[in-house]
């Protein structure tokens, strides 16, 4: 995993849902000051829905702390549009089917499902300062406690 204080290369292009509108461009362009990027697996799955709901529930407090929220998954932008509308999410949702963000942070890990092993993105959250440097990490997201985890990570990073 990328070390604190390092600035990952986020020049790869992604599709994202920003303020309810689809956009295409470099991932780094989504940063507008201090930013939290939370990685989850799929829309409309139990743990991922809890993780996103916790982000939404705590978004106002997180924004007051000076951070913007971005959620990244393998889902496409059309899925993100439906997902955001269904739940009323206002934070940015990024489509990253090739796990480019997690690769840039050296956060691809071996996983196992039904005895089958595969590689996938680490379910984690990353805090970046206004210059794009990594200033905090939540290395293991607990979906039902994710909002609390993010607030603790913000406090630790300050």
C-alpha positions as CSV (number, residue, x, y, z in Angstrom):
1,X,0.0,0.0,0.0
2,X,1.2,3.5,-0.7
3,X,2.9,5.2,2.2
4,X,1.5,8.3,4.0
5,X,2.9,11.5,2.5
6,X,3.1,10.1,-1.0
7,X,1.2,11.4,-3.9
8,X,-0.3,8.7,-6.2
9,X,-0.5,9.0,-10.0
10,X,-4.2,9.6,-10.6
11,X,-4.0,10.7,-14.2
12,X,-6.0,7.7,-15.5
13,X,-9.5,8.5,-16.9
14,X,-12.7,7.4,-15.3
15,X,-16.4,7.9,-15.6
16,X,-18.0,9.4,-12.6
17,X,-21.3,10.8,-11.3
18,X,-20.6,14.3,-10.0
19,X,-23.5,16.4,-8.7
20,X,-25.9,14.0,-10.4
21,X,-24.2,14.4,-13.8
22,X,-22.0,11.9,-15.6
23,X,-18.5,13.2,-16.4
24,X,-15.4,11.6,-18.0
25,X,-11.9,12.7,-17.3
26,X,-8.8,12.1,-15.1
27,X,-9.4,10.8,-11.6
28,X,-7.2,13.6,-10.2
29,X,-9.6,16.2,-11.6
30,X,-12.3,15.0,-9.1
31,X,-10.1,16.3,-6.3
32,X,-11.1,19.8,-5.2
33,X,-9.2,20.3,-2.0
34,X,-8.9,17.6,0.8
35,X,-10.7,14.5,-0.3
36,X,-11.7,11.1,1.1
37,X,-11.9,8.2,-1.4
38,X,-13.7,5.1,-0.1
39,X,-13.5,1.9,-2.1
40,X,-16.3,-0.6,-2.1
41,X,-17.2,-3.6,-4.3
42,X,-20.7,-3.2,-5.8
43,X,-23.8,-1.2,-5.6
44,X,-26.9,-2.9,-4.2
45,X,-25.0,-5.4,-2.0
46,X,-25.5,-5.6,1.8
47,X,-22.2,-4.5,3.2
48,X,-21.6,-2.0,0.4
49,X,-25.0,-0.4,0.9
50,X,-24.2,-0.1,4.6
51,X,-20.8,1.5,3.8
52,X,-22.4,4.0,1.4
53,X,-25.2,4.8,3.8
54,X,-22.7,5.6,6.6
55,X,-20.9,7.9,4.2
56,X,-24.1,9.7,3.4
57,X,-25.2,9.9,7.0
58,X,-21.9,11.5,8.0
59,X,-21.4,13.6,4.8
60,X,-22.3,17.0,6.4
61,X,-19.9,16.5,9.3
62,X,-17.2,15.3,6.9
63,X,-17.7,18.4,4.7
64,X,-17.6,20.7,7.7
65,X,-14.2,19.1,8.5
66,X,-13.1,20.3,5.0
67,X,-13.2,17.0,3.1
68,X,-15.0,16.0,0.0
69,X,-16.3,12.4,-0.4
70,X,-15.7,10.1,-3.4
71,X,-16.9,6.5,-3.5
72,X,-15.2,4.1,-6.0
73,X,-16.5,0.8,-7.2
74,X,-16.4,-1.4,-10.3
75,X,-20.0,-0.4,-11.2
76,X,-20.6,1.5,-14.4
77,X,-21.9,5.1,-14.4
78,X,-25.5,4.1,-15.3
79,X,-25.6,1.9,-12.3
80,X,-24.2,4.7,-10.1
81,X,-26.9,7.1,-11.5
82,X,-29.7,4.6,-10.4
83,X,-28.0,3.9,-7.1
84,X,-27.6,7.6,-6.2
85,X,-31.2,8.3,-7.2
86,X,-32.5,5.4,-5.2
87,X,-30.7,6.4,-2.0
88,X,-30.5,10.2,-2.5
89,X,-26.6,10.2,-2.4
90,X,-25.0,13.5,-3.2
91,X,-21.3,12.4,-3.0
92,X,-19.3,11.6,-6.1
93,X,-19.5,8.0,-7.4
94,X,-16.7,6.8,-9.6
95,X,-16.8,3.8,-12.0
96,X,-13.5,2.0,-11.9
97,X,-14.0,-1.5,-13.5
98,X,-10.3,-2.1,-13.9
99,X,-9.4,-1.1,-10.3
100,X,-7.1,1.7,-11.5
101,X,-7.4,3.6,-8.3
102,X,-6.5,0.7,-6.1
103,X,-3.6,-0.2,-8.4
104,X,-2.3,3.4,-8.1
105,X,-2.3,2.9,-4.3
106,X,-0.8,-0.6,-4.5
107,X,-4.0,-1.9,-2.8
108,X,-4.9,-4.9,-4.8
109,X,-5.2,-8.0,-2.5
110,X,-5.9,-11.7,-2.8
111,X,-9.5,-12.5,-1.9
112,X,-11.5,-15.7,-1.6
113,X,-15.2,-16.4,-2.4
114,X,-16.6,-19.9,-2.2
115,X,-13.1,-21.3,-2.0
116,X,-12.1,-19.6,-5.2
117,X,-9.1,-17.1,-4.9
118,X,-8.9,-13.9,-7.0
119,X,-7.4,-10.5,-6.9
120,X,-9.5,-7.4,-6.1
121,X,-9.4,-3.9,-4.5
122,X,-8.9,-3.6,-0.8
123,X,-12.1,-2.3,0.9
124,X,-10.4,0.8,2.4
125,X,-10.7,4.6,2.6
126,X,-7.9,7.1,1.8
127,X,-7.6,10.7,2.9
128,X,-5.8,13.2,0.8
129,X,-4.8,16.7,1.5
130,X,-5.4,19.6,-0.8
131,X,-2.1,18.8,-2.7
132,X,-3.2,15.2,-3.4
133,X,-0.8,13.6,-0.8
134,X,-2.0,10.7,1.2
135,X,-2.5,11.8,4.8
136,X,-4.6,9.0,6.2
137,X,-5.8,5.5,5.6
138,X,-8.7,3.4,6.9
139,X,-7.2,0.0,6.0
140,X,-10.1,-2.2,6.8
141,X,-13.6,-0.7,6.4
142,X,-16.2,-1.9,8.8
143,X,-19.3,-1.1,6.7
144,X,-21.7,-0.4,9.7
145,X,-19.1,1.8,11.4
146,X,-17.6,3.5,8.3
147,X,-18.8,7.0,9.1
148,X,-17.2,6.8,12.5
149,X,-14.0,5.4,11.0
150,X,-13.8,8.3,8.6
151,X,-14.3,10.9,11.3
152,X,-11.6,9.3,13.4
153,X,-9.3,9.2,10.4
154,X,-9.9,12.9,9.8
155,X,-9.1,13.7,13.5
156,X,-5.9,11.6,13.3
157,X,-4.8,13.4,10.1
158,X,-5.1,16.9,11.5
